[in-house]
């Protein structure tokens, strides 16, 4: 696991602050905290402070020997989390996953990136998923709206699952049903590699403080 402050949308902006830190959790996984204060300027994402499990594209190596892993070989993918967040402005709290066509995605580019798959836990303020809504379905008891965007970012396929219900602040989330759905709709082939599973706040504006008591990923 690692932390990344990830102020990727801050170019040219002044008068903002954001910081984060983390430590390994004694029961496995990571604990982390991040704070932010962004001016209300535009409707573009400014940052995604996050914890990372795996090989995030663009980094020289993975945080774990368990990822990247070809989706077709995955049997178990579960995220355990316990989080408290206080915020105002616009943004979300989400699981963000990168899929690639290579097992060593050292470049943040297309290729190797093929997909970005987001599972929003909550949205606050005026924030909208990219692409177009194509479906709605219930997974693990939660109703999601499904958005798909083509040629997103640098050219990857973007998929977001946005819930209709309030966030659960702690839980164990089975991610396999999301990938089974994507395969059934032809949005992935399962020949892609799951490179990293990340957890953080996508921030457009405002301020906040997120305390991630524990984040852990189980892969088999």
C-alpha positions in Angstrom: 0.0 0.0 0.0 1.1 3.6 -0.5 -0.5 7.1 -0.3 -0.5 9.6 -3.1 -1.5 13.3 -2.6 -2.3 13.4 -6.4 -3.1 17.1 -7.1 -3.2 16.3 -10.8 -5.6 19.1 -11.7 -3.9 21.9 -9.9 -1.8 23.4 -12.7 -2.0 27.2 -12.8 -4.1 27.4 -9.6 -3.1 29.3 -6.5 -4.5 29.6 -3.0 -5.1 25.9 -2.3 -3.7 23.4 0.2 -3.9 19.6 0.5 -1.9 17.1 2.5 -2.1 13.4 3.4 -0.2 10.7 5.3 -0.7 7.1 6.1 0.6 4.1 8.1 0.2 0.4 7.7 -2.6 -1.0 9.8 -1.7 -3.7 12.4 -4.5 -6.0 11.1 -3.3 -5.6 7.5 -4.0 -2.8 5.0 -3.4 0.9 5.6 -4.7 3.7 7.7 -4.6 7.2 6.3 -5.8 10.8 6.6 -6.0 13.7 4.1 -7.2 17.2 4.3 -7.9 19.7 1.5 -9.0 23.3 0.9 -9.6 24.3 -2.7 -11.1 27.5 -4.1 -14.4 27.3 -6.0 -12.9 27.7 -9.4 -14.3 25.9 -12.4 -16.0 22.5 -12.5 -12.9 20.4 -13.3 -11.4 17.8 -10.9 -8.5 19.3 -9.0 -7.2 16.3 -7.1 -7.7 12.7 -6.0 -5.8 12.1 -2.7 -5.8 8.3 -2.5 -4.4 5.2 -1.0 -3.0 2.7 -3.7 -2.9 -1.1 -3.7 -1.1 -2.5 -6.7 0.8 -1.0 -9.7 -0.8 2.3 -10.5 0.2 3.1 -14.1 3.1 5.5 -14.3 4.9 4.1 -11.2 8.0 2.0 -11.6 6.6 -1.0 -9.6 3.7 -2.5 -7.7 3.1 -2.2 -3.9 2.3 -5.9 -3.9 3.0 -9.2 -5.6 -0.7 -9.8 -5.9 -1.3 -7.1 -8.6 -1.3 -6.6 -11.5 -3.4 -9.7 -12.2 -5.3 -10.8 -15.3 -9.0 -10.4 -14.6 -9.8 -13.9 -16.0 -7.7 -15.4 -13.2 -9.4 -13.5 -10.4 -11.6 -15.5 -8.0 -11.8 -13.1 -5.1 -11.6 -9.3 -5.0 -12.9 -7.7 -1.8 -12.3 -4.3 -0.3 -12.7 -3.7 3.4 -12.9 -0.1 4.5 -13.8 2.1 7.5 -13.9 5.8 6.8 -15.1 9.1 8.3 -15.3 12.2 6.1 -16.4 15.8 6.7 -16.5 18.0 3.7 -18.2 20.8 1.9 -18.1 21.8 -1.8 -18.1 19.4 -4.6 -16.6 16.0 -5.1 -17.0 12.3 -4.3 -15.5 9.4 -2.3 -14.7 6.5 -4.6 -12.9 3.3 -5.3 -10.9 3.8 -8.5 -9.3 0.9 -10.5 -7.0 0.9 -13.4 -7.1 -1.8 -16.0 -4.2 -2.3 -18.4 -3.1 -4.5 -21.3 0.3 -5.2 -19.7 1.5 -6.6 -16.4 4.1 -3.9 -15.9 2.4 -0.6 -16.7 5.2 1.8 -16.0 3.8 4.5 -18.3 0.7 6.6 -17.5 -0.5 6.4 -21.1 -2.8 4.6 -23.6 -1.6 1.9 -23.9 -1.0 0.3 -21.4 -4.1 1.8 -19.8 -7.4 0.3 -21.2 -10.0 1.2 -18.6 -10.7 3.3 -15.5 -13.4 1.8 -13.4 -14.8 3.9 -10.5 -17.3 2.8 -7.8 -18.5 5.9 -6.1 -19.4 5.6 -2.4 -20.9 9.0 -2.2 -21.1 12.3 -4.2 -21.5 15.8 -2.7 -22.2 19.1 -4.4 -22.5 19.4 -8.2 -20.4 16.6 -9.5 -21.3 14.4 -12.4 -19.9 11.1 -13.7 -18.2 11.2 -17.1 -19.7 9.7 -20.2 -23.4 8.8 -20.5 -25.7 6.8 -18.3 -26.3 3.5 -20.0 -27.9 1.4 -17.3 -28.9 0.9 -13.7 -28.6 -2.2 -11.6 -28.4 -3.5 -8.1 -25.1 -5.0 -6.8 -24.5 -6.1 -3.2 -27.9 -4.6 -2.3 -27.0 -1.1 -3.6 -28.7 0.5 -6.7 -26.2 2.0 -9.1 -26.4 4.2 -12.2 -23.8 3.1 -14.7 -22.0 5.6 -16.8 -19.6 4.8 -19.7 -17.3 7.2 -21.5 -15.2 6.4 -24.5 -11.8 7.9 -25.3 -11.7 9.3 -21.8 -8.7 11.0 -20.3 -5.8 10.0 -22.5 -8.0 7.7 -24.5 -9.2 4.9 -22.1 -12.7 3.6 -21.5 -14.2 5.1 -18.4 -16.9 3.3 -16.3 -18.5 4.7 -13.2 -21.0 3.1 -10.8 -22.8 5.9 -8.9 -25.1 4.9 -6.1 -28.6 6.2 -5.4 -28.3 5.7 -1.6 -26.4 7.3 1.2 -22.8 6.1 1.8 -22.1 3.2 4.1 -19.1 4.5 6.2 -17.8 1.0 6.8 -18.1 -2.3 5.1 -16.8 -5.2 3.1 -17.4 -4.8 -0.6 -17.2 -7.7 -3.1 -15.9 -6.2 -6.4 -16.3 -9.3 -8.5 -19.9 -8.7 -9.4 -18.9 -5.4 -11.0 -16.5 -7.1 -13.3 -19.0 -9.9 -14.1 -21.4 -7.2 -15.1 -18.8 -5.4 -17.3 -17.9 -8.7 -19.0 -21.6 -9.5 -19.6 -22.1 -6.1 -21.3 -19.0 -6.5 -23.4 -17.2 -3.5 -21.8 -14.2 -5.6 -20.8 -12.9 -8.9 -22.1 -11.2 -10.2 -18.8 -8.0 -10.4 -20.7 -7.1 -7.1 -19.1 -4.9 -6.8 -16.1 -6.3 -5.3 -12.9 -3.3 -3.1 -12.1 -4.4 -1.2 -9.0 -7.3 -0.7 -6.6 -7.3 2.8 -5.1 -9.5 4.7 -2.6 -9.9 8.4 -2.3 -11.7 11.7 -2.7 -12.2 13.2 -6.2 -12.3 16.9 -5.5 -13.7 19.8 -7.5 -14.0 22.5 -4.9 -14.3 23.1 -1.1 -12.6 21.7 1.9 -12.6 18.5 3.9 -11.0 16.0 6.2 -11.1 12.3 5.5 -10.0 9.8 8.1 -9.5 6.3 6.6 -9.4 4.1 9.7 -8.6 1.0 7.5 -8.5 0.1 3.9 -7.5 -3.5 2.9 -7.8 -5.4 -0.4 -8.1 -9.2 -0.6 -7.1 -10.8 -3.9 -7.2 -14.5 -4.8 
